[in-house]
């Protein structure tokens, strides 16, 4: 398994917890912050990558989405009210993670865990 564990129970628990976080965001923003498709995709990524791999994917997706949104505003005339498809960013980040997981997990995990200490 890429960046995670082979334990199906562990991966299912990771998927449930991450899905719960994203469903709370969905409910808190009444569907305006993220869509239900994003919740389903994060659940699937949590099950596929497990912990800690899915944390790398989510954090890189947030960063990539921010850069993409900024580029849309600066160069393509988008406004702060424009919608950015986060599922597209999540899927592309997952592909990048699959290709470069040997490098991404050891490099980013100390920084991600430092956020929680």
N, C-alpha and C positions, 0 to 999 in steps of 0.2 A: 504494500500500500504506500502511496506517495505521501510522505511527510506525516504519516499518522501511524495507527496501529492496525493489526490484523484482527483484533478482537471486535466482533460484530456488536456485542453488548456495549462496549466502550464507544464505538462509532455511533450507535443508535442513541446513546445518552448525550453525546456531543450534538447530534442532529436535533434532538428534542430541546435541549437547552438553548441552542442558537436559534432554532425556530421559534421558541417561546419569546426570546428577546425581540426578534423581528416582528412577531405578531403583536407584541405590546407596542412597538413603534407604529405598526399599521393601525392599531386601535386608537392610540393616543392622537395620531394625526388624522384620523377618520379617512384613511386612504389617500390623503394628499401628499404625505411624505414619501411613502413607498407603496407599491401595489402588492396584492396578494401573490402575484407571480414571483416577486422578489423573495417573499417568505418561503414559497415552495422551493425555489432554486437554492436558497441558503440551507434549507433542510437537507436537500439532496447533496450539496457540497459538504455539509457537516458529516453526512453518512459516508460519503466517498473518501474524504481526506482525513477525517477524525481530528482529534486534538493532538498536537498543536498546529497541524497543517492548515486547518480551516481558518485559524486566526490570522495567519499570514495572508491568505486569500482575501479575507474581509478587509483587513487594514490596507492592503495594496489596492483593493477596489475603491475604498473610500478616497485614497490619495489620487488614484487615476481618475475617478469621477470628478474630483475637485479640479484637477488640471484640465480635464476635458470641458467642464463647465466654464472655467476661466477663459479657455481658448474660444469657446463659442461666444462669450460676451465680448472679448477683445477684438476678434477678427471676423465674426460672422453676424454681428448685430443682434445677438440674443439679449434678453433682459434678465433681471434677477427673478422674474416670474416664469421664465421659460422652463419647461420640463426636460429633464435629462433621464434617459432610460437607464436605470441602475442595473437592471438584469443583463443588459448588453455588456456593461462594464464588468460585472461579476463573471459572466461567462468567458470573456476575453482574458481576464486576470487568472481564471482557473486554468486556461490553456497555457498561459505563460508560466504559471506555477508548475504544471505538469512537466513542461520542458526544462525548467531551471530549478526544480525543487532541491537538487543536491546542493545548490549554492544559496538559495533563498532561506531555507530553514535555519542553517547554522548562522547565517549573517543577521537575520532579523529577529530571531527568538530572544536574544538578550535584551533588545530594545522593547519588544512587546511585553515581556514579563516585567520589565522595570516599570511599566505603566501601572501595574497592579500591586506593586510593593510600596 
